[in-house]
Amino acid sequence: MHEISLVRNIFKTLEDEFPGEMDRIRGIYLSVGLLSNVQPVLMQNAFAAVLEDEPRYNKTSLFVTVLPILIYCEECAATTEVQQYKFVCSCGRPGRNIVQGEELLISKVEFTDE
């Protein structure tokens, strides 16, 4: 399950970005695109597994927001949400210019005031 390595990398990134403040982090918010090959339920399970190995993070919660796939059509200048993995613009033309849906981002980190 590659989600465990993703969660460990998230904690490593936060440790590098906020040295000495990891005990103050209460919420980690992720934005995950449908094409990122990340399942939110598996991320939550991996997060729980990492917390068992790293009790210092026990007061931290993970929140995952799934982002839809959006494509941009250069012909009609429209942005269309992909439905059922059919990459077709609302004008009917096939679309390949993906503007959203491949992300795996830490979108927000919540700290305590302590």
Residue pairs with C-beta under 8 A, 6 or more apart in sequence:
1 42
1 45
1 46
3 38
3 39
3 42
3 43
3 45
3 46
4 46
4 49
4 50
6 38
6 43
6 46
6 104
7 43
7 46
7 47
7 49
7 50
7 62
8 50
10 28
10 30
10 106
11 22
11 50
11 54
11 57
13 106
14 22
14 25
14 28
14 106
14 109
15 22
18 25
18 109
21 111
22 56
22 57
23 56
23 59
24 111
24 112
24 114
25 57
25 60
25 109
25 110
25 111
26 59
26 60
26 61
26 110
26 111
26 112
27 60
27 61
27 62
27 63
27 108
27 109
27 110
28 60
28 61
28 62
28 63
28 106
28 108
28 109
28 110
29 63
29 64
29 65
29 106
29 107
29 108
29 109
29 110
30 43
30 62
30 63
30 64
30 65
30 104
30 105
30 106
30 107
31 65
31 67
31 103
31 104
31 105
31 107
32 38
32 40
32 43
32 64
32 65
32 66
32 67
32 103
32 104
32 105
33 66
33 67
33 69
33 100
33 101
33 102
33 103
33 104
34 66
34 67
34 68
34 69
34 101
35 69
35 98
35 101
35 102
36 101
36 102
36 103
36 104
38 104
40 64
40 66
43 62
43 64
44 62
44 64
47 62
50 57
51 57
51 58
51 60
65 107
67 100
67 101
67 103
68 81
68 82
68 100
68 101
69 81
69 82
69 85
69 87
69 98
69 100
69 101
70 79
70 80
70 81
70 82
70 98
70 99
70 100
70 101
71 79
71 80
71 82
71 87
71 89
71 95
71 96
71 97
71 98
71 99
72 78
72 79
72 80
72 95
72 97
72 99
73 79
73 80
73 89
73 90
73 91
73 93
73 95
73 97
74 97
75 89
75 91
75 93
76 89
76 90
76 91
76 93
78 89
78 90
78 91
79 99
80 88
80 89
80 90
80 95
82 88
82 95
82 101
87 94
87 95
87 96
88 94
88 95
89 95
